[in-house]
Amino acid sequence: MKAFAKTDIGQARQTNQDFYYISNPEDAYGLYIVADGMGGYNGGDIASSLATDSVKKYIENNFYNVEHDKESLKKLIGNSVEYANKIVYEKSKQNEELEGMGTTLEVCLIYNNRAYIGHVGDSRIYRIRNNIIRKLTTDHSYVEKLVKNGTITKEEAVSHPKKNMLTKALGCTELVEPDVMVRGFLKNDIIVMTTDGLTNMVKDVEIYNQIRENLDNSADKLVEKANLNGGYDNITILIVINN
């Protein structure tokens, strides 16, 4: 397995509140995390880094204490996200300057040709297989809700004025219910994890084309493309290849 990532402040923000993590290749499993923080002062930065670190520690401390069957690992992922939510929420209550801080969170644990995914917010996870890019996660956003119930089209969603309004984020409430799923991760599959700073600026088909054109250089090129298209937010992309 091979993984690489790129994060960038973009063209409009004062700080980079995105955070990512790639586990050690020597580990028995692959753990990959992407978080997009939000909150005034430096709350977003604290929320995203704290959530990432909490998931990492939870999985490190519990992976070898659970069965490694599908249901047990799904539960491990769900519990790790709920634990991270508790840590971020409690931190926000300790300091009024951090009140209301939160983060999106994408967790991907690769083990035994499967990807165990935990998802909260509007950052995304895609899988590329057999020349097709497929979005595995569903955005927890107001606009996604409108698309789902047929109020607006996918095309209208792209420029909707409330496209950044989340219906679910990590750390903003005492409890959170993450989406948890398991997908196959076979030889030559590619997983792409991104914050909305990329997907709001670069279309899915362009992400796919760039990765297929030059895989090793694709993270740099996609960040560059997002910045050329406006770079209105922090930009993060993490790519995992089952080589």
N, C-alpha and C positions, 0 to 999 in steps of 0.2 A: 504494500500500500504506500502511496505517495501523497503528500498534502502540502499545499502552500497557500498563502493568503496575502492580502494587501489591504491596508486601511489608510484613509486619507481624510483630511479635515474638510475638503471641498472648497468652494469659492465664496461661501456666504457666512459660515459659522465662525465664531471666535475660538471655540475649543472643539476637540474631537471627543464626543461622548460615546462612540462605538467602542466595542471591545471584542476580542476573539481569543480563542485558545486552541492549540493543537497539541495533542498528547505526544509523549515520547514514543518513537517507532519501536522501541524495545518492549513496550507494554504488551500484555496479553490481549488487549483490546485497543481499538482506536477511539479516542474521544475528541469531539470537535464541537466548539461552542461559538455562537455569534450573538451579541447583544447590542441593542441600540437604546441608549439611555435617554431619559427626558426629565426635566426639572430645572428650576431656576438655580442661580448661584452655580455650584458645581455638583448639584444633586444628580443629574443624569450620568455624569462620569462615575460617581460613587455607586449609583444603582447598577450600572452595567458591569463594572469590575467586581462588585460584591456578589452579584448574582452568578457571574461566571466562576468566581473562586468557590462559592458555596456549592455549586453543582459538582465541580471538579473534586472537592474534598469529600462530598457525600458519596460519590461513586467510588473514589479511591478507598474509602473506609468500609464500603459495603459490598463491593463487587465480589470479593472472595468469600463473603458470608452468605450469599444467596445461591440457589440453584441456577444453572445457566441455560434453562429451558426458556422458550419464547415468553410465556406468561410471567415468569419471575423477573426477566430482564425488562419487560414492559413496565412492570410494577416499580422496579428500581428507578427507571427513568421518570415515571410520574412522581414518585416520592422525592426524587432529587430536585425536581422543579418546585414542588410544593414547599420543600425545605428552604430553597433559595428565596421563595416568596416571603416566607416567615422572617428570614434574616433581613431582607431589604425593608420589609414593612416595619419591623421593630427598630431598625436603624433610623427610619424616617420619623419615628415618634420621639427619638432621643434629642433631636435638634430641630427647632422650628424653621430654620433655614432650609432644611431638607424635607419639610412636610410636602407630601404630594409627589415626591420623586418616584420614578418607576422606570421600567425598561421592557423592551421586547426580549424574548429569549428563544433561541434555537439550539437544541441539544441533539447531537447525533452520535450514538454509540455504535461502532461497527464491531460485530463479533460473529464469527462463523458464517460469513456470507450473508449476513442480515444487517440492516440499518434500523436501529431502535431510535425513534424520533420523539422528542418532546417539543411542543410549540406553543408560544403565547405571544400575541401581537401581530404586527404586519411585516416583520422580517420574513424571509422565505427560504425554503429548501426545495431544490429541483433535483431531478435525476435525469441524466442523459444515458440512453440505452438504444442501441440499434438505430442511430441517427435521428432519434426523437428526443426532444427536451420536454419533460413533464413536471409541472408544479405539484409537489407532494403535499404542501401545506395550504390551508385556506386562511386568508387574512382575517384577523379579528378586527375588522374596521366597519365603520358606518356605511361606507361606500360599497363594500362587499355585500353587506346586508341588502342594500338597495338593488344591487345586481341580481342577487339570489331571488328576491321576491318580484323581479321583473319591472321595478320602478324605472331603472335606467339600464342602458346597455353597457357592455364592457368598454366600448369606445368612449361613451360619455363619462365613464368612471375615471378615465385617464386625466381629464382636466376638471373634474368636479371640485368646487371650492372647499368641500369638507373631506377631501381624500385622506387627510392626515389624522382624522378623528378616530381614535381606537375604541373598540367596544370591550377590549380586555387587554390588560397589561400586567406585568409582574411587579409586585411590591406596593401597589396602590390600595389594595384592600387586604384584609386580614387573611382571607382565603382566596385561592385561585384554582380553577380547574383547567389544567393544560390539555391540549389535544395530544394524545399519545398513539403512535402507530408503529407498525413493523413493515418494512419493505425489503425485498430481496436486493442484495448488493453483489452482483456476480462479476466475474472477470471482465475487464474493460468497461464496466460501468463507471460513471463519473457522478459524484454528488457536488452540487453547487449551493453554498449557503450565502445569503446576501442580506444586507440591510436595505431599506427602501431608498436610501440615497443613491443606490445603483439602479434599482428596478423602476424608480420614477423617472429616470433619465435615459435609460437604455432598454429597448424592447427585448422580450424573451428571445425572439428569433436572432437578434443581434448578439445576445449573450452566447447562444448556441453557435452561431457562425464564427465568432471570435475564438471560442474554445476549440472548435474543429480546425480552424485555420492554423493556430499556433498555440498549442496547449500550455507549454512551458512559460510563455510570455503573456498569457491571456489575462491574468489578474491585473498586471500593470496596464495593459492596453484597454481593458474595460473601465478601470478607474479613470484613465486618461479620457476616454470617450464620455464618461459621465460628467467630467469637469468641462469638457468642450461643449456639452449640451446645456450647461448652466451651473452644475455642481451646487445646487441649492441646499444640500445637506451633507453631513458626513457620509463617506462611502466606504463600505467594507464588503469584500468578497473572499470566501474561503472555498477552495476546491480540493476534493478528495478523489483520487483515482485508484481503482482496484486493478493494479497492473500485474 
